[in-house]
Amino acid sequence: MFAGLKIRSRVYALGAAIAVVVGFLLGGLAQGLDHWSTDLQVAYFSARKPGQDPRIAVVTVGDAALQNHPYTSPVDRRLLADLIDRLDAAGAKVIGIDFVFDRPTEPDKDRKLLESIRKAKAKIVFSALDGRTPLPQMNREFQANFLMQAARPVGHAYFEENYSPLVPSDRVVRLIAPPSPAFPDHRSFAEVLAAADGHDVRPITPYVAWLLPPKNGSETFMTLSAEQILEGNNGPAKLPLNDLFRDKIVLIGGDFPDRDQHLTPLSVTKSQRFSGISIHAQILSQLLDGRSIGPPPLPIAVLIFAIAACGGIWIGRRDPLGHYLFWIRSIGILGLMIIATVAFAFLGVIFPITLTLIFLLAGTTFGYQSKRFFS
């Protein structure tokens, strides 16, 4: 009797170990397969507020604002200076500028922008490139000199696309990029904006915790174009800028069809691309709210995989002909999808569906095959 128990214990231990090894060998591939199901959960079950976020506004600079300018890149710096002047006069609390300043333009306009930045009462925050983007030496030097003259906080402008060596990148933004090793003090643009607003916080996990459009049907964040701001009270809409921007964090960034447009998990149903400035606004909102999503902690994940592997061995050793495998796959996938959806919707946990299923099937296969040697 005791000998039989020892044999069974060894079977379970060996099977669980093999399942764990197989699972982790396939972990990169499993991560790629999990993205689709997780993106669906994000697109349908992410947080949704009753109304528009009252703390954050977005001002976009696009082709319409630059139609009378002789060039579109770099963005006209007098236009940016005028935007800062208008928003500062309207009482904006923090102004974030998501443009790259890595080369000179017209000297008068460059000086005007620096002058507007220096005299602004609002806190100004810049985004910038760091060692992750190769720049010619003269561009690196100009950016460093410009930011030094501006003398305002700087955050990096990057997002993380979660590359895996086992699967091609789908180029979907899911993660907040960490600081570059070359510039470890450069936190993300959104983190520096939050700190300027008095919320000096770090992301709880690297995952972006997306907001869905509000329940009242409005935009997630108040978004106006640069031309609307510059027209202000004199335009056809007669916008009350003071009422719209007082005490808000205002992000100024580009919205061009040919650059800085990204796929996100919210793109999964419509393939819609989102401007970089709108993604920064999403990250800023989650930092201010303290929201987070992410996978379970490692000890809990290991426990889930161990239970799946041992459960698979138990089933496999009781399957006389191996007929259970089809039902295990079908019921297992359905059950795991339900568990993952509930875990995300109520706890913000990204459940590792594919990897758990791999452990379950590896355990089942080992349990079935082991009957020949340990029965």
N, C-alpha and C positions, 0 to 999 in steps of 0.2 A: 504493500500500500504506500509506504513512505517512499519507496523507490519510484513508484509511478508518479507521485507528487513532485519528486525532484526532477524527473524527466519533463513533466509538463512545465514546471517552472523554468527549466532551461530553454524549452521550446519558446515560451512566451518572451523570455529575455532576449534570446538570439533573434527571434522574429522582429521584436520591437527595434532592436539595434539595426538590423538590416533595413527595416522600413525607414528608420530615421536617416540612415546613410543615403538611401535611394531618394528620399524626399528632399534632403538638402542638396544632393547633386542636381536635382531637377528644380531647385528653388528659384533660380533665375527665370527659367521658362514658366514656372507656375506664376511668378509675379507678373509676367507679361500677359498670361491668360486671365489673371484676376483683374487686370485693369478694366476690361470691358464691363464686367459685372459691377465693379466698384463705381465706375463712372455712371452707370445707370442709377445706382443708389444715390450718388451725389446729385444727379440731375433731377431726381424726383423726390428725395427725402431730406435734402439739406434744410438748414434753418430758413425760416421765412418770417419776416417781421410784419406787424400789422400795417405799418406805413413806411414811408421813405426814411432813410437814416438822417436824422436832423443835424448830425455833427459834421458831415463830410459833403463837400461839393466838388464837382469835376468841371474844369474848363478845358475844352478841346480846341486845338489849333489845327485846322485842316486846309484843304485846297481853296475853299471859299474865302477864308480869311486872307489868303496870300495871293488871290487872283490878280491883284493890281501891283504885286511886287515882282521885281525882275528875277528872283530866284526863290526856291522853296527850301533849299537845304544849304547851309544852316538856316534855321528859321530866323526871319528878320528880328534883330535884337531891339530895335526901337519898338516894334510891336509888343515884344515881351515886356519891355520897360513900361509901356503904356498899360498893359494888363496889370502889372504889379501895382502901378500907381492907382488904378481904378479900384482894385480889390482891397488895397490897403486903406484907401479913403472910405470904402464901404464898411470897414471894421472887421475884415478877416483877421482871425487870431493867428493862424499859421498858414503860410503859402509854400507849397512844395512845387519845385520846378523840375520836371522830368525831361530835360533836354541835355544833350552832350555839348559841352563847350571845349572843343579840342582844336579849334583853329580860329584865326582872326577873321572878322568880316570888315565892314566899313568902320574906320576908327571912331567916328562921331557916335555911331550907334552902339559900339562896344562900350564906350565911355558912358553913354546915357544909361545903359542897362546897369552898369556897376553903380552909378549914381542913385538910380531908383532903389537898388538893393540896399545900399548903405543908409538911405534916409527913411526906409520903410519902418513903421512902428510894429508891423506884424513880424513874427518870427519867420525867417526864410530858411528853407532846407533844399539842398541840391541833391540830385542823383548824379552819379558819375561812373565812368568805366574804370576798371582796375586791371590787374595783370591777366585776367581771363580773356581779354580782347587784345590781340596784338595791334599796337599803334606805333607808327613811326616816332622816332625820338622827338621831333619837333612838335608833334601833336600831344605827346605825353607832357612835354614841358609847358606848352601853352595851357593845357587843362590845369596842371598843377599851379601855374602862376595865376590863372583866372580865379580859381577857387581860393587861393591865398589872398588875393585882393578883395574878393567878396567877403571873406572872413565869416562865413556862415557854416552851419553843420552840413555834413555830406554823408549820404548813404549810397551803397552800391545799387545798380539798376537791374540786377540779374534775377531771373527765375531759374528754377531747377527742373529739368525735364526727365529725370529718373532713368538714365541710360542703364541697360543691362547688356553684358557681353554675349548673352545667349539669344537675344531677340533683337530685331531692328527697332530703333527708337521710333515711336509714333509721334514724337514732337509735341506731346500734350503737356501743358504746364500743370503740374500737380503739387509741386513742392516749393517752399521758400528756400532760396539759395543761401547757403552759409557764407560767411566772409571768405574772401580769397586768402590763401596762405601768404600771398605777397602783401596784403593789406588787412591784417587780422583785426584792426580797430574799425574797419569800415563795415558797420552793420547794414542790414537792408534799408532801402529808402523808407519803407513803411515803418520800420522800427524807429528810425531817427525822427520821423514825423510824429509818431506816438510820444516819443520822449519829449519833443518840443511842446506837446500839448500837456505835459505833466504825467504821462503814463510810460514810465521807463520800464518796459516789460520785454521779455523774450518770448518767442513762440514756444508753446508747450510741446508741440511736435513740429516737424518740418512740413507737415501737410497744410495746404491752404484749405481753410474751412469756409467754403463758398456760401454766399447768401443767394437765395432765390428771390425773384421779384416779389415785392410786398403783396399782401393779401388784398389791399385796396386798389391794385392795378397800376400803381405809379411806378416810376423808375426806382431801381435800388438806391441810386444816389442822384441828387439833383445834378443834371448835366446840361451845361450851356456852352454854346460856341463862342470863340473869341470875338467874332464880329458882333454877337449880341451884347457882350460885355462892353465893347468899345463904343457901341451906339448908345447903350445905357438908357437914360431917360429921354434921349433925343430920338431913339429909334421908333419904328412903328409899333413895337410891343410895349414901349415905355416901361422898361423893367425897373422896379424899385430896388436898386442894387444894395442899398443899406439894409433893407429888410431881408434880402435873400442871403447875404454873406456875413452879416454881423456875427462875430464869435464862432465862425466856422473854420474848419481846416479845409483849405481849397487846394486842389491838385491841378496844376497846369501841365498838359502834355499833348503830344501829337496824336492825331487820328487820321492817318493817311492810308489809303487802300493798299499801298505797295510796300509798307514797312511797319515794323513793330506791331504786327497783328498775330495773334496766337490762338491755337486750339486749347481748350480747357475741358474738364469733365462736363461742363455745361453745354459743350458742343456735340455731345454724343448723339443727340436725336436730330439736330438740324445742321451739323457741320459749320455752325456759326463761329467766326473768329472774333476775338476780343482785343481791344487796344491794350497796350502795355499799361497806360495810365489807369484804365478801369480795373486791371488786375491788382495794381498797387493799392487802389481804393478798397478792394475786397480784403487784402491782407491787413491794411490799416484798421478796417472795421472789426476784424476778428481779434486783433490785438486790444482794441479799446473795449470790446465786449468780454474778452477772456474766453472766447470760444475755441474749441479745438476738435479735430478728428485725428484718428491714427490707428495703427494696428494695436492689438493687445500687448501688454508688457511681455518680455521674453519668457519669464517663468510660466505665465498663463498660456502662452503660445506652445511652449514645450509640453505642458500638461495636456492641451488639446490634441497635439500630435500623438502623444503617448496613448491617450485614450482611444484615438482613432486606430492606431496600429494594433493595440491589444484587442480592441473590438473586432478588427478585421481577422486577426488570428483565431479568435474564438469562433467566428462564423465559418472561416475556412476549414477548421478542423471538424466541423459538424456538417459540412456539405459533402454528401457521398459521391456526387458526380460532377461537382463544379457548376451546377446549374444556377446557383445563387448569384453568380457574378453579374449577370445581366440586371437582376433586380437590385443588387447592391448599388450598381452604377446609377440606375434610374432613380431609386428612392434616395440614395445618398446625395446625388446632385440636387434634387428637389428639396430635400430636408436642409441641406447646407445653404441653399439659396434663401430659404425662409429664415433660418437662423441669422444669416448675414444681414438680411434686410431689417430684421427686428433689432439686431445689435447696432446697426448704423442709425436707424431712425430714432431710437430711444437713448442710446449711449454714446453715439458718435464713434463707435468702434468699427474699424475696417477688418472684417473677419477674413482670415486666409482660406478661402473656399477651396481653391485648386490644390494647395499644398496639403490641406487636411484630407481631401479626397485621395490624393496620392498615397498618404500614409495608410488610409483605410484599405485601398486596393492592394498595396504592397503587403500589408499584414494579412489580408484575405488569401492572396496568392501563396504567401509563405506558409500560412496555416494549412492550406489544402495540400501543398506539396510535402509538407513535413510529416503527414500521416504515413507516408511510405517508409520513413526512416525511424519514426519514434512511436508508432502504434504498437 
